[in-house]
Amino acid sequence: VDQTRIAQLAQILTDKELHTEAIVEWNRLLTQNPAASDARSKLAEIYLAKKDTSRAVEVLAGLVDGDLATPANYLALIRMQEKFGFTEESQASLKVALEKFPEESDLLAMAWRRALE
């Protein structure tokens, strides 16, 4: 099934606040494309609406599981964690990312910006 159609259906269900059905469709999309950060963000929003913060954190963290652990995905993860107010998690993710990719300029820039705040 086309990922675009799954995403469209998931978004319609999300907009109609049919959370259980939307979760199924967002997860279906993530099964096909685990790196879909937009799907992870939408799914996290649903879990937060359901007051399931731990599941929201877990969904976002999946963006850097296994082969997905790239500098770009760490940056996306950290930005999403910040967006949702997961400050401690974003700090921990940045630390891990810098340990894995100590010379990645975007991660270093993010660390410097935080240090200067």
N, C-alpha and C positions, 0 to 999 in steps of 0.2 A: 504494500500500500504506500502511496506517495506521502512523504513526510510533510509536505505542504498541506495536504488535506487533513492529516492527523492534527497538525498545529492549528488549522482553522477550526476544526471541530472542538479541540481542547479549549481554544479561546472563546468560542461561543458558549460552551458549558461553563467556563470560568465567569464570563460576563453575566450569565443567568444565575450565578451562585449555586450551580449544581456541583458542589465540591467533590463529592465521591466519584461522580462520573468524570469530572475534569481531571482528577488525580490519575485515574486509570489511563486516560488519553495522553496526558503529559508523560507518564511513565512509559507508555507504549512508544512514544517518540524518543525518549531517552534510551530505550532498549535498542532502537535502530541507530541512534546517533548520540552516544554518551557525552560528546563534547558540546552539545547544544546548550550553551550557557543561557540563552533566552528562555528555553524550556525549564531549566533549573531555577531560574529566577521566578518564573510564573508559579512553579510548583511550591517554591519556598513561600511565596506570597499567600498561597492557599493554606499551607500549614500554619502560617502565622495568623491568618484569619480564624483558623480553627483552634488557636491558642496552643499549638503543638510546636513550640520553639525548638526543641531538641531535634525533631524530624526536619525542620527547616534548615537547621545548621548542618545536619547530616546530608541532606540533598545537595546543598551548595558544595560541601567538602568533596562530594563525589566527582566534581569537576577535575580533580587532580589525582584520581585513583590510577594506579598502574601506569600504563602507557600514556595516559592523559596528563601526566606530571610534566608539563612544559612551562617555560617562563611565561608565555602568553596566557596559558590557563591559570597559572598562579595569579597573574595580574588581574584577570577577570574575576577570579574567586575573591581576592582581597577587596576589589572594588564592590562586589556584591555584598560581602560581609559588612563593609562600611555602610553601604546603602541601607541595610536592614538594622544597623546599629549594633552589630556584633563586634564590638571593639576588641575585646580580648582575643576572639577567634582570628580577627584580621591581623592583629599583632603576631600571633603565633604562626599564622600562615606566611607572613612576610619573613619571619625568622627562618622557617623551614625552607622557603624559596631561596633565601640568600645563602643558606648552607648548601643547597643543591646546585645553585647557579650563581656563585660568588662574583662572577664578572659580567652578569647581565645588566646592561646599562639602565633599562627601565626599572628594574627592581632596586638598583642602587639609588636611582633618582627618587623613587618613592620613599625609600628609607631616609634619605637626606631631607626630603620635604617634611616628613614626620618629625625628624630630629629638630628641625628649625621651627616647628609650630609651638 
